[in-house]
Amino acid sequence: MESNNIYQNISRPKPSLNRIPGKKVWMGVLLLLILISATILYINSDSPVMLMVNGEPAAVVAGKDQVNSTVDRIKGELEKQYSITLNNMSTKIEYDKDFVGDNRKPVDDQQLYMLIKDRLDWQVDSWAISIKGESKLFLSSKEDAQKALDEIKKYYLPKGENVEMTVEETGFAEDVAVEQAKCNFKEIKTSDAALVAMVRGLDTIVTHTVKNGDSLWTIAHANDMTVAGLREINPQLKSDFLKPGQTLNLVKSEPLLTIVSTVTTKVEEKIAFKTVYESDTSLWRGQQTVKQPGVAGAREVTYRLTKKNDQEVARETLSETIIKEPVTQIVRNGAKVMVASRGDGGSGILSWPIRGRLTSMYGKRGREFHTGLDIDGVTGDPVYAAEAGVVLDAAWAGNLGRCITIDHGKGLSTRYAHLSAFNVSIGQTVKRGDLIGKVGNTGRSTGSHLHFEVRVNGNHRNPLGYLD
């Protein structure tokens, strides 16, 4: 049979040794083609790679398709709320196969969703509240931005159930505008959140130089911070010890806007009553009684107020109407002075501090020496200064209980012990017969009485030699 093979009758020489190298070349070419095909297939396949965001490794992902589908999913969700664009100028996405390393499993779809939504700069169309030419707050609509500005104007106006108010004028001390702007979707605020931010202010970091006497607590307290918050923004702090000249970071917040408002307001106010004093010789000096209680009056006042935020900077009284006149309080002051003499042969330099029976005399008393006179009394009875002078002490004095010492000059002083109360204080000047305290039973005492001493240049003397 004829062969259809046109090369059948052509003689073919037998292979020779000098043709074997040609086979090796072809085999090399074939292997190279296989390697190139595998490489192309590897590059085009959806294999694990390191996702790089702005040059930094973010996560191992299953491949570009997983990232692209996640980006599309997020974009679709955000487009339902905002006009969304991915800011390619600031967010650079790359892939690095060599960065993956061994045994690195790709993140799942939910982990990748959270990462991409957080790390990529998703820019949205917004309306910015611009202060002094700088965009400070971003809202989703012009209406929301304007609402926040309207609300902050009302925020600082006077409030109260009984306040009648007319707003004459209100405005901003700064240049304020509402304008279109791009921002990251996470910066979008509601009108309520924008109002809070304008009142509270945005946190800024300032520095504080430590002075002598400063501590973490005093610095934090003076700047409306906690010690924990102070430590958080100053990680360099290793202990509570501070050195003068050391610098610390502080968080400061000041209102973003200054609202200047002028309002007229009508309020009802109390009128304080006056107090007058009458002399009454039936009362001992230092005693008081109320003859007629005072009663506050009332008036209706209209003011024009000028405020900067919540600080009142000017007040003008426009009108005033008296609703009820106040009633004056009348107080009777005691004018009676103790001058009675016991006829004990004293010099009369001092007056008796209280009236009462002598229960213990000056001098030896058993194994002790009694340094004064004990005068009987009832707890709460008034005790009077024996002479004019200056109060040296009014405090607890051990066995003497509550005790007052008065310096009368020229080395003479008197002491009043076992008191239940003080009516004077250290350094106070008193006159002869002034109320200085109350009889009591404090310290080492067997009953209510006054222990009265006289001292000359610090040495006790028999009081009977100095009393009337």
Secondary structure, DSSP 8 states (H G I E B T S, - for coil): ---S-TTTTS------GGGHHHHHHHHHHHHHHHHHHHHHHHHHS---EEEEETTEEEEEES-HHHHHHHHHHHHHHHHTTS-EEE-TTT--EEEESTTS-SS-----HHHHHHHHHHHS-EEEEEEEEEETTEEEEEESSHHHHHHHHHHHHHHTS---TT-EEEEEEEEESS-EEEEEEEEEGGGEE-HHHHHHHHHH---EEEEEE--TT--HHHHHHHTT--HHHHHHT-TT--SS---TT-EEEEEE---S--EEEEEEEEEEEEE---EEEEEEEEEETT-EEEEE--B-EEEEEEEEEEEETTEEEEEEEEEEEEEE--B-EEEEEEEE-------S---SSB--SS---EEE-SEEETTEEE-SEEEE--TT-EEE-SSSEEEEEEEE-GGG-EEEEEEEETTEEEEEEEESEES--TT-EE-TT-EEEE-B--SS-SSSEEEEEEEETTEEE-GGGTB-
